[in-house]
Amino acid sequence: MMNRKEMIFNKKTWESVGKGFFVRDCTIGFEDGRIGFLFVEDNEHRHIDDGWETRLVAIRLNAPLETNYYVRKGENMTHSSIASAWVPRQTEFVMADSYRRVWAYKPKTYKGSESDIPFDSAGHEFDAVITKTVRVGSTVYAIGGPLRIFERLNGQQWKELTDIAIPPAFTGTDRKKLIEAIGQSFFFDLAGVSENNMYAVGDAGIVWHFDGKIWAQLAFPGDLRLVTVSCSPHGDVYVTDLRGKLWKGNGKKWDVVCSVPLSIPFADSAWFDGTLWCANDYGMYVLEGNELVQAHMSKQHPVPADVAYHSHRIDVSPDGTTMLVCGRDGAAMLDANGWTILFSGMDLEDSEVK
């Protein structure tokens, strides 16, 4: 498969935007070849609670290197993630962190911090926590606990999907049940073929499905934390759990496809180019037959080694034509022209100023 380099930074712009940071997340933007990244300060000498700097970086691929990016900097985003909304929603980049704080960027319209995602505690003392920001179809959602899903609306607004009830233990007086509920009430991923056919997965084998009208909890044959979910256009749903086991189902029956020994679970999964892709901080895997193989060892979907090095997070465009991956200090894109390395921090820092 073709492997090209089209660096979207030169050494000067990289020193301004990315040097001293690692790439935590990525999203394919909504128009004009736009893509977005979440950069986090790479500072092992300072605890994250002391405020690692976070950056929302929006890139326009077809613009000159010196003017192709927007950067929002700050130290108040903790455990955040990024997604982008497409037409017919308001086209924008959206970041949310675990405390429901929001950054958003729509070129020439708005940029920077917004009001927190609103949450009705329904009479209990606990706040909602966001675990991930995702796009399903053209819409951005923020998911987390206690079993919360927030839909991003036009006008920079959020809607809490309250038809999934907060567990009763949160409003009860039994402290033991409350503690158990806190540890079993988080969503960790949301995916679907459209906004009218979505699956949310989370703690203790939790799977919920939305059919366009109502959310309903589905039976699942395990009680481990479920960390990623992806849907194929054929109706198959793929779920990975805390220990690297891959499940395949249709909402009614679930079977184990394979298991990969992992020290950390997958952080992302996506359906692209007729197969499933999974990734975490150690790299990317591809489903071939009934086996997840490391991306650089794939025979059916070969991934160059230097691309695999940057493949720790995944985003796929709503039309299914492009996949963006990022990791540590670089990013790459796969489309009909093959793989393209968009930037490599190591290469930029080793290069001479041109």
N, C-alpha and C positions, 0 to 999 in steps of 0.2 A: 504494500500500500504506500502511496506517495507520502513523503515526509518533507515538508518545506518549512522554511523559517521566514516569518514576516514580523520582525520585532516591532512591537507597538510602543516600546520605550527605547530611547538612546541612553547613553551613560548619564547624561546631564539630567534628563527627566526621571530616570530611575533613582538617582540620588535624592531627588526632591520628593518622590512619591513612595518608593518601595524599599529603599535601603534601610536595613535595621528592622524590617517587618517580615512576617510570613503571611502567605495567602491562605486565608481560612475558608473562604466560600466564594462561589461564583454564580452568575446568572446570565442568560442570554437575553439581551434587551429587546425592545419593542419596535425599533425602526432605525433606518440609516446605519445598519451594521453596528448597533450599540451593544456593549457588554458591560457587566458590572462585577466588581470584586469587593470582598471584605478583607482588609489587611489588619493584622494585629501586631502590636509591638513585640519584637523578639527580645525579651529582657528577662533572662533567668535570675538576675540579681534583685528583681523587684517582684513582690508578691502581687498577683492579679488584683487582690482586694485593695492594694495601694493605687490602682489605676493604670493599667496598661492602656496606651493610646490605641484607639481604633480608628480606622479610616474606611469610609465609603468611597470607592474609586470607580467612576463611570468613564468608559472609553468609547470614543467614536472611531471605528476602524478606518474609515476613509478620510480622516482629517490629518493634517500635518502633525508630526510628532510633538512639536512644541505647544500645540493648541488642542490636542485631541482628548484631553482628560479634564474631569472635574473631581476635586477631592474635598470631602468633608471630614475634618479632623476633630477628635474629642477623646476625653478619658472617662466618659460616663456610660459606656456601653459594655455590658458584661454578658459573656456567653451569647453573642448575637449571631444572626444569620441573615442572608440576603436573598431576595426574590424580585421578580419584575412582573408587572401587570401588562397585558396586551389589550388591544382593541377586541371587544367593545368596551372594556373597562378603561378607566383613565390610564394612559400609558405612563409608567413611572418605575423607578427603582425604590424598593422598600426594605429597610432594615429594622428588625425588632430584637430586643434583648430579653433576658430572663425576667427583668423587672417590668416588662410591658412598655419600655421606652422605645420611641420610634424616630428614625431618620428617614426622610424621603427626598427624592430628587426627580423633578420633571423639568427638562430643559426649558429655560426662558419663562417658567411659570412659578415654581417654588423649589426650595432647597433647604435642608437643615433639619433641626429638631421640630417635632410636633408634640401635641398633647399625647399623654400615655394612652394605650389601648384601654378603653373603659371596661370596668368589671363590676358587676353587682355581686357582692359577697353573700347575698341571700341569707343574712343573719348569722353567719359564722365569722370567726376571727381571722381566718386565713386568706391570704391574697392569692391571686392566680399567678402562675409561673409559665413563661413561654419557653418551650424547648426547641422550636424550629419554625422558620418562616418558609413557606412552600408556595408554589404555583400549581394550580390544577386548572386545566384549560387556559383561560385568559385571566383568571382571578387569583389574587394573593390571599393566603390564609396564614394566620398565626395559631399554632397549636401548643397545648401543654396540659397543665393540671390546675384544679382537679377536674379531669376529663373535659377540658375546654377547647373549643374551636372558635376563632374569631375571623370573620370574613371582612376583607377590605372592600369598601364601597367607594363609588365616585364621590368627589368632594372631600377627599382625605378623611373619610369617616370609617368606623369599624362597627360591625354588628356581631354581638355574641350569639352563637347558635345555642339557645337555651333548651332546645328539645332533647339534648342529652343532659340528663339531670346530674347535678352534683351529688355524689354519694351521700346517703342519709347520715352516715357516721360523722360528717362534718358539722352537722347541726345538732347532734345528739350529745349526751352527757357522759357516755362511756369512753374514758380516755384511752383504754387499750384498743378499742375498735377504731378510734380516731387515728391513733398512731399507725395501725395496720392499713387504714384507708389511705393515709398520706403516701405510703410506700407502694400503693397499688392503683394510683389514680392519675397517671400521666400518659398522655398521648406523645409518641415520639416521631410519628410520620403520618402523612396523608397523601393519597394519590388516587387517580381515577382517569378514565378515558374521557370524561367530561365532568362539568360541575353537577350533573344529574346522575352520576354513577361513581361514587367515591367510597374509599375504604380508609378508615383511621385505625392505627394499631398502637399498642402501648403495653403498660405493665401487666404482668400476670396473665398473659395470653389474651389480652383484650383486643377484640376486633369489632368495629362498628361499621355499618354500611348505610349509605344514603342512596335511595332509589329515585331521587328527584322530588319526593314528597315527604318522606319521613326517614329519620335515623332509627336503625334497629341493631341491637347487639347480636352478633353471630357466635355460635358455639365454635370453640377452637380446641384441638386435642392436646394442648400443652399449657403450662402455667408460667413459662419463662417470659421475661420481658421481650416483646417484639419491637424491633428497632427500625426496620425499613419495610416499605411496601411499594410495589410497582404493579402496573396493570398492562397487559398486552392488548392490542386491538382485537384479539380473538376471544377475549373474555376471561383469560387466565389471570389469576392474581398470585403474585410472588411475594412471600414474606420471609424476612430473615430475623433470627432471634439472637439473644445475648451471646450465645455460644457458637455462633457461626453456622447454625443449621438453616438450610433453605427449604421452605415449604411452598407447595403449589396447590391452588384450590380454585373453586368457583363460587365461594361463599357458603357452600353447603357441605362439601367434602374437602378435606385437606390431607395431603400426602407429603412425606419427606422426600425431596429430590436428592439431596446430598448434604454433607456436612464438611465445613472447612475449619481446621483447628486454628483459632485466632486468639491472640492475647487481648485484643480489643475488638468489639463488634463492628460491623459495617455501619458507616455513617450515612451513606447514600446508596440508592439503587435506582435504576432507570431502564426502560425498554427502548432500545434503539437498534436500527439495522437488523431487525428480525431476531433479536436475542436480548437477554438480560445482562446488565452490567452492574457490578457492585463495587464499592470503594470504601476505604477507611484511610487512616493516616499512614498506613504501611503500603498502600498501593491499590490497584484495581484488578478485578477478576471478571471473566467473561464466562457465561454459561454455554458449554458445548456438549450437546447431548444431555446427559444427566450428571455433569460434572462442572464445577466452577474451577476454571484454570486461571493462573496468573496471566494478566493481559499481555505481557511481553512473550509469553510462551504459547499464545493462542495460534492455532493453525487455520481456523475458519475466519477469524477476525484479527489478523496480525496487527499488533501495536508496537511501533518502534520503541526500543528501550529508553531513549531520551524522552519520549512522550509519556511512557509509563511512569517515569520518575516524577512527573508533574500531575499524576492522576489520583488525587485523594478525595476530591469532591466532584459531583457530576450534575450537569443541568442539560436538559433536552428542550429544544424549541417546541412550542405547541403544535407546529405543523409536522414535527417529526423528521425534519431534514437536516438538523444540525445538533451536534453534541459538543458541549464545552466542558473541559475538565481543568482542574487547578490543583496545586499542591505545593506547599512549602514556599518556593520562590519562583514559580512559573505557571504557565497555562498553555493549553493546546486546544485545537478545535478540529472536529471531524465533520466533513460534509461530502458532497458528491465529488469534490476534487481531491479527497484524501485528507490525511492529517497535516495540520499546520501548527508549528510551535509559535505561539504568539509572543512569549517572552520567557527568558531564563535569567533570573537574578545572578546566578553564578557566572554565566557568560558575560553579562553586562558589567559585573564588577571586575572581571578579569580582562576586559577589553580596554583598549586605548581610546581616549577621547578623539572622536573623528571631526 
